[in-house]
C-alpha cells in the first residue's frame, strides 16, 4: 500500500511530539513493505523555531520526505494560519498527491501546512484519516492553556490568542472545520481523555481511539550505560516550558534533601527553572540528550515524573520510562492517569503533598518500585507495541473501505518480533 502523511513539522524540522509519532508510524509501515511519503512545511519550522536548529535526520528505506518551501517564505504558513487553507502550498500539495496516488492519506498536525481546508482536497479514492495529536481542533493555542496561566474551561479564544501575541483565527467562527472533519473517513485520538475533551468542546464527528506505540526498533537504540550517581534520583525529560510543570517538582525538592532531581531538555522556560533551583543543590539540568542517553537516565532513576499542567493527549515519555522498567509519577490530568491506570505502572498525584508522598513511596520501597516498573514494561510490549498498533490501524482502514463500498481489503499480516512474543 502507499501512504501519504501530511503534517506541519517533521524530521529535521520538528520539535518532537506529533513529529515523533509520524516518524515512528512511517518507519513501521516501511518495515512491513509499504511505501510512505511525508509532506511537511519547512517554512513553518523557520517561522516557529525560536532559535532551535534542525536536528539530524535520515529517512529510512521506503520513506520519502517532501519539505515544502514557498518563495513567499514565512507568509505561506501565516496565510494558512489566518485563512485555514493551504493557500500558497495548495498547488504543490495537489501535485504531490496526484503523483504519489496514495491508498491512504493520513493527516496529522495541519495548523500551518493546510488547516482544515486541506481536509477537503480531493484525493481520489484514498482513505482519509486524521490523528488529533494536540487540541488544535478546539484551541487556537493547541494546548487549552488559557492566558498562559490556567486550564481553559470557558472559551475566550480571541482574547486568549491576542494575549499569546498571535493573530486571531476568524475562520474558526465559520463552518470550515466542520466541513473538513466530515470529509474524513476517520478522526483518531491517542487517548480516551482526548476524545472526551474534543466532544465536550464541540467536535461532533465520532473519534476513534488508537493509542501511540513504541516501535520494534526502539530496542535497537545504541546501549548507553546508566549514569553513575552516588545519590538516588528521580528524572524528567521534555521541552522546558511552563506548561510541562517541572517547576512544581523543583518546588518540593527542599523537602527531599536525600534525593536528586535530574531534568533533561532545553527550552524557553529554562532560565526561570534555573532561577527557581538556584539554592537547591539536589536539582540538576542535564541539557538536551539524545534518545539513548534519555533511556540511560530513565533506567537509573527511581521514577520518571511527568507533571504536565495541561491536557496531554498521550505521553510518549511514559512509554519511554516503561521501556526501561522505570515507574512513572504523573499529574492527575488528561491522558497521563489513563496510561497509569491501564498499565499499573506508576502513581498519580494531585498537589505538592501528593507528589512528595508518591516520590517517597518509590524511593523508600524497592519492591513497589520494581513491581510498578515491571507492570509498565509488560504493557509497553502489549498495549503500546508496534504490532498491536498496526493491526488496529489496518483494521480501521479496512472498515473505512467497507463503509465507502470499495473493494474488499485483505488486512496485511503483522507479526510481533520474537522479543515481544516471549515477553509475557
C-alpha positions in Angstrom: 0.0 0.0 0.0 1.0 3.6 -0.5 0.6 6.1 2.4 0.8 9.9 2.3 1.4 11.6 5.7 0.7 15.4 5.8 1.9 17.3 8.8 3.4 20.7 9.7 6.7 19.6 11.3 8.8 16.6 10.6 12.2 15.1 10.6 15.0 17.7 10.8 12.5 20.5 11.0 10.5 19.4 14.1 10.2 19.7 17.8 9.1 16.2 18.9 5.6 15.0 19.9 3.4 14.7 16.7 6.5 14.5 14.5 7.9 11.6 16.6 4.7 9.7 16.0 4.6 10.4 12.3 8.2 9.2 12.1 7.5 6.0 14.1 4.4 5.1 12.1 6.1 5.8 8.8 9.1 3.6 9.7 6.8 0.9 10.9 4.8 0.9 7.7 8.0 0.9 5.6 9.4 -2.1 7.6 6.3 -4.0 6.6 6.8 -3.3 2.9 4.6 -0.2 2.4 5.6 3.0 0.6 5.4 6.1 2.7 5.6 9.7 1.6 5.7 12.5 4.2 4.8 16.0 3.2 5.5 18.8 5.7 6.2 22.6 5.8 9.8 23.7 6.2 8.6 27.4 6.2 6.6 26.6 9.3 9.7 25.4 11.2 11.6 28.5 10.1 8.8 30.7 11.4 8.4 28.8 14.8 11.9 27.6 15.6 12.8 30.3 18.2 16.5 29.6 17.9 16.3 25.8 17.6 18.5 24.4 14.9 17.4 21.5 12.6 18.1 18.1 14.1 20.0 15.3 12.3 17.5 13.1 10.4 17.9 10.4 7.8 14.7 8.8 6.3 14.8 5.0 6.3 14.3 3.0 3.1 10.7 3.2 2.0 10.1 6.6 3.4 10.3 9.7 1.1 10.0 13.2 2.5 8.9 16.3 0.8 9.7 19.6 2.6 7.5 22.4 1.3 9.4 25.6 0.9 7.5 28.5 -0.7 9.0 31.5 -2.4 6.8 33.5 -0.1 8.7 32.2 3.0 7.0 32.8 6.3 4.0 34.3 4.5 3.0 30.8 3.5 2.3 29.4 7.0 1.0 32.7 8.1 -1.6 32.7 5.3 -2.6 29.2 6.3 -2.9 30.3 10.0 -5.2 33.1 9.0 -7.3 31.5 6.3 -7.5 27.9 7.4 -6.5 26.9 3.9 -3.3 25.6 2.3 -3.2 28.8 0.2 0.4 29.2 -1.2 1.1 25.5 -0.7 -2.1 24.1 -2.3 -0.8 23.6 -5.8 2.3 21.8 -4.7 0.4 19.5 -2.3 -2.1 18.7 -5.0 0.7 18.0 -7.5 2.5 15.7 -5.0 -0.7 13.8 -4.1 -1.5 13.3 -7.8 2.0 12.0 -8.4 2.0 9.7 -5.3 -1.5 8.3 -5.8 -1.8 7.1 -2.2 -4.2 4.5 -0.9 -4.3 6.3 2.4 -3.9 10.0 3.2 -3.2 10.4 6.9 -3.4 14.0 8.2 -1.6 15.0 11.4 -0.8 18.5 12.6 -2.3 20.7 9.9 -2.0 24.0 11.8 0.5 25.6 9.4 0.6 23.3 6.4 -3.0 23.4 5.3 -5.5 24.0 8.1 -9.0 22.4 7.9 -9.3 23.4 4.3 -6.7 20.8 3.4 -9.1 18.0 4.6 -11.5 18.8 1.7 -8.8 18.5 -1.0 -9.8 15.7 -3.4 -7.6 12.6 -3.2 -9.3 10.2 -5.5 -10.4 7.0 -3.7 -7.8 7.3 -1.0 -9.0 6.7 2.6 -8.6 10.0 4.6 -7.6 9.7 8.3 -6.6 12.3 10.8 -5.0 12.0 14.2 -5.6 14.7 16.8 -2.1 14.9 18.4 -3.0 18.1 20.3 -6.2 20.1 20.9 -5.7 22.3 17.9 -9.2 21.4 16.6 -10.8 23.1 19.6 -8.0 25.5 20.7 -6.1 28.1 18.6 -3.2 27.8 21.1 -3.3 23.9 20.7 -3.0 23.1 24.4 -6.1 24.5 26.2 -3.8 26.7 28.4 -5.8 29.9 28.9 -4.0 33.3 29.2 -0.8 31.4 29.8 -1.7 30.6 33.4 -4.6 28.1 33.7 -6.5 25.2 32.1 -9.2 26.5 29.7 -12.7 25.7 30.8 -14.6 28.7 29.2 -13.9 29.8 25.7 -12.5 33.3 25.2 -10.4 32.4 22.1 -9.9 35.8 20.6 -8.7 37.4 23.8 -6.6 34.4 24.7 -4.9 34.4 21.3 -4.2 38.1 21.4 -2.7 37.6 24.9 -0.5 34.9 23.4 0.7 37.5 20.8 -0.9 35.7 17.9 -3.4 37.0 15.4 -7.0 35.6 15.9 -8.2 32.9 13.5 -11.6 34.2 12.4 -12.2 31.2 10.2 -12.9 29.3 13.4 -16.3 31.1 13.5 -17.2 29.6 10.1 -18.2 26.0 9.2 -14.8 25.3 7.6 -13.7 23.0 10.3 -16.9 21.1 10.4 -16.8 20.6 6.7 -13.3 19.4 6.8 -13.9 16.9 9.6 -17.0 15.5 7.7 -14.7 14.9 4.7 -12.6 12.4 6.8 -13.2 8.6 6.9 -12.0 8.5 10.5 -10.8 11.0 13.1 -8.4 9.3 15.5 -7.4 10.2 19.1 -4.5 8.6 21.0 -6.4 8.6 24.3 -9.9 8.5 25.7 -9.3 11.7 27.5 -8.7 13.4 24.2 -11.9 12.1 22.8 -13.8 13.4 25.8 -12.2 16.9 25.7 -13.0 17.2 22.0 -16.6 16.1 22.3 -17.3 18.4 25.2 -15.8 21.3 23.3 -17.9 20.9 20.2 -16.4 18.3 17.9 -19.5 16.5 16.7 -17.9 13.8 14.5 -17.1 10.4 16.2 -13.5 9.8 17.2 -11.7 6.5 17.2 -9.3 5.5 20.0 -5.9 4.4 18.7 -3.0 4.9 21.2 0.6 5.7 20.4 3.3 3.0 20.4 7.0 2.4 20.7 8.4 0.8 17.5 10.2 -2.5 17.3 13.5 -0.8 16.5 13.2 1.3 19.7 15.0 -1.6 21.3 17.8 -1.2 18.8 18.9 2.1 20.2 22.6 2.1 21.0 23.0 0.9 24.6 24.3 3.7 26.8 25.3 2.8 30.4 23.2 4.4 33.0 25.0 7.4 34.6 26.7 6.6 37.9 25.4 8.8 40.7 26.1 8.4 44.3 22.6 9.6 45.3 19.3 8.2 44.2 17.4 10.4 41.8 14.1 11.0 40.0 14.1 12.1 36.4 12.1 14.1 33.9 12.5 14.9 30.2 10.9 17.3 27.8 10.9 20.8 26.4 11.4 23.2 29.2 8.2 25.2 29.0 5.9 26.4 31.8 3.1 24.1 30.8 5.3 21.0 31.4 5.1 21.7 35.1 8.7 20.9 36.1 8.6 23.9 38.4 6.2 22.0 40.7 8.8 19.3 41.1 11.6 21.8 41.8 9.2 23.4 44.4 9.2 20.3 46.6 12.9 19.3 46.3 13.7 21.2 49.5 11.5 18.6 51.3 13.5 15.8 49.7 17.2 16.6 50.6 18.2 12.9 50.4 17.2 12.8 46.7 18.2 14.4 43.4 16.0 15.7 40.6 17.6 15.4 37.1 15.9 17.2 34.2 16.8 16.5 30.5 15.8 19.1 27.9 16.1 22.7 26.9 13.5 25.4 26.2 12.4 29.0 26.7 11.5 28.4 30.4 14.9 27.1 31.3 16.2 30.4 32.7 13.2 30.6 35.1 13.6 27.0 36.2 17.3 27.5 36.8 16.5 30.6 38.9 14.0 28.6 41.0 16.6 25.9 41.6 19.5 28.3 42.3 19.6 27.4 46.0 18.8 23.7 45.6 21.9 21.6 45.2 19.8 18.5 44.5 18.3 19.8 41.2 20.4 19.2 38.1 19.9 20.2 34.5 21.2 17.6 32.1 20.7 19.6 28.9 19.5 18.3 25.6 20.0 14.5 25.4 19.6 12.1 22.5 17.4 9.0 22.8 19.9 6.6 24.1 21.1 9.0 26.8 17.5 9.8 27.9 16.9 6.0 28.1 20.0 5.6 30.3 18.9 8.5 32.5 15.5 6.9 33.0 16.9 3.4 33.6 18.9 4.6 36.6 16.0 6.7 38.1 13.8 5.7 41.0 10.9 7.2 39.0 10.2 9.4 36.0 8.0 12.4 36.9 5.5 13.8 34.3 3.9 16.8 35.9 2.3 18.4 32.9 -0.1 21.3 33.7 -2.2 20.8 30.5 -4.4 18.1 29.0 -1.8 15.9 27.3 -3.2 13.8 24.5 -1.0 10.9 25.3 2.5 10.9 26.9 5.4 9.3 25.0 7.7 9.9 27.9 5.6 7.4 30.0 6.2 4.7 27.4 9.9 5.5 27.3 10.1 5.2 31.1 8.2 1.9 31.0 10.6 0.5 28.4 13.4 0.9 31.0 11.3 -0.8 33.7 11.0 2.5 35.5 7.7 3.6 37.1 6.2 7.0 36.5 4.6 9.6 38.7 2.0 11.7 36.8 -0.3 14.5 37.4 -4.0 13.6 37.6 -4.9 15.4 34.4 -5.5 14.5 30.8 -4.3 11.2 29.3 -1.5 10.7 31.9 -3.6 9.0 34.6 -5.3 7.0 31.9 -1.9 5.4 31.0 -1.1 4.7 34.6 -4.5 3.1 35.3 -4.2 0.9 32.2 -0.7 -0.3 33.0 -0.4 -0.3 36.8 3.0 1.2 36.1 3.0 4.2 38.3 1.5 6.6 40.8 -0.8 9.7 40.4 -0.6 12.9 42.3 -2.9 16.0 42.5 -0.9 18.5 44.6 2.5 19.1 46.1 1.9 16.9 49.1 0.7 14.1 46.9 3.8 14.5 44.7 6.1 14.2 47.8 4.2 11.2 49.0 4.5 9.4 45.7 8.2 10.1 45.4 8.9 8.9 48.9 6.9 5.7 48.2 9.0 4.8 45.2 12.3 5.9 46.8 11.7 4.0 50.0 10.0 0.8 48.8 12.3 -1.1 46.4 9.7 -3.9 45.9 6.9 -1.4 44.9 9.3 0.4 42.6 10.2 -2.9 40.8 6.6 -4.1 40.7 5.3 -1.0 39.1 8.2 -0.8 36.7 7.6 -4.4 35.5 3.9 -3.7 35.1 4.7 -0.8 32.8 7.3 -2.8 30.8 4.8 -5.6 30.1 2.1 -3.2 28.9 4.6 -1.3 26.8 5.1 -4.6 24.9 1.4 -5.3 24.6 -1.0 -2.4 24.6 1.5 0.0 23.2 3.6 -2.1 20.8 4.1 -1.7 17.1 2.4 -4.9 16.0 -0.7 -4.2 18.1 -0.9 -0.6 16.7 -0.5 -1.7 13.1 -3.1 -4.5 13.5 -5.7 -1.9 14.7 -4.6 0.6 12.1 -5.2 -1.7 9.2 -8.5 -2.9 10.7 -9.6 0.7 10.8 -8.5 1.2 7.1 -10.4 -1.9 6.1 -13.5 -0.7 8.0 -13.3 2.7 6.2 -13.1 1.0 2.8 -16.1 -1.1 3.6 -18.1 1.9 4.7 -17.2 3.6 1.3 -18.3 0.5 -0.6 -14.8 0.0 -2.0 -13.4 -3.4 -3.0 -12.5 -6.0 -0.3 -9.5 -5.3 1.7 -7.1 -8.0 3.0 -5.6 -6.8 6.2 -1.8 -7.2 5.9 -0.2 -9.6 8.2 1.6 -8.0 11.1 3.9 -10.2 13.2 5.5 -9.3 16.5 9.2 -9.8 16.8 10.4 -12.7 18.9 11.3 -10.4 21.8 7.7 -9.2 22.1 6.3 -12.7 21.6 8.2 -14.0 24.6 7.8 -11.1 27.0 4.6 -12.4 28.6 
